[in-house]
Amino acid sequence: MKQHFPAQSQMKHDCLCFQFIENLPLAAAILDCNLNYLLFSQRWLSELGLKQPEIIGRSHPEVCPSDWEPLQAAYQRCLTEAVEMLVEEPFQRTDGSTGWRKWEIRPWQDETGVMGGIILAIEDITERKQAEAALAVKEARFRDTTANLPGVIFQFTNRKDVWRVDYMSEGIWNLLGVTAEVVMADFGAFIRQVHPDDLESYYASVTEVIEQSIPWHYEGRLIKPNGEIRWWQGSSIPTKNNQGEIIFCGVLLDITERKEAEAALNQGKLELEQRVEERTQELRAVVAHLQDEIREREQAEAALKESEAELQAIIDNCPAVIYLKDIQGRHIRVNREFERLFGITKEQIKGKTNYDFFPKKWVSNLHRTTDGFWQREKPSSQKKLSPMKMVCIPTFRCISRFWMRMGCLTL
């Protein structure tokens, strides 16, 4: 019994292996060093459109010449270098459509370690390839969209206090002067471009957002590799995933033009304020000067009124009749004696002529009398009188003589 046991065990082992390989839920086959078929699964036959009699005792290049040519180098390398090979290739389906297969080629060795051949496995990856193609189209569309956006789309992730850039759109080149690939490979490439005077406020803004779970908004400066300084604005609403990682998805905007406009506006405002202040000072000086002039004029008018009051008091206390006329003969000032003698108040006669109160004949005679008076009484040394005013201080004798002629005065 012991002599036959090994042979029976080997047979049983081979039978189990055959059944296992044959019923595998994937397309697989075992070939020897000459690439002859040893074992294969039913799925292998269905995937390649083969029948079992066509395979037994035949080599793979003979059975599948169309697959052999493109994979020949992979087969030989696997046999000579004992390395695993993965090859993806398109194939033509029976319905005429194109599918994709992934060939997995692995070496196998016998119990002594001698190369025994290769193991082939086929997987239909058509759906995966179609999904990848659709994803590639979407990614290309997304890249085109983000490339035309007025800003930079980004995703930063904090994984255990280590920042990683999951995505950065191509627009970062215009803002930072560094490609998106460089920034995604090294977040430090972004941090190193932040203006040194802004680093502290930048870190503070991110820390505040993480600690308080609030939206992130920040404005600062970036220094491009060529030394150019650009103003930027970052906005994001951070979220947490199931792993507790903090994810910043948002946008970076170039606000340099806005900042320059604000600076110009502020400068213009400052200059305007300075001009207004200068003009205000000038106006204050003018107002002060006018106030001084007004004050001087008021003082002069007060002094004039006081002088006129004094003059009026003097002439009012003079027993003679005193009156002042301008060159048109209009009365300017009279004293109380004038008012008493003629019965006319100074308010009534001011600005009026004698013709307004007396008959024309009387006035003419009075004028001849006063003209004669001026001729007799005028001192030889007196200079020419002012053309604006005429002062007449006739004696009581002159006036009495006038009224006697008019029949108005009885002595």
MOGI-V743829 format. One record per helix or strand of 2 or more residues. SS is the DSSP state (H for helix, E for strand). FROM is the first residue (numbers start at 1). LEN is the number of residues. If there is no record, write none. Layout:
ss->(SS SS)
from->(FROM FROM)
len->(LEN LEN)
This chain:
ss->(H E E H H H H E E E H E E H H H H E E E E H E E H H H H E H)
from->(2 27 36 42 52 60 65 85 98 115 126 152 162 172 180 188 196 216 229 239 246 256 323 331 336 346 354 360 389 396)
len->(21 6 5 7 4 4 17 8 12 10 22 8 7 5 6 4 17 8 8 2 9 61 4 4 7 4 3 18 4 11)
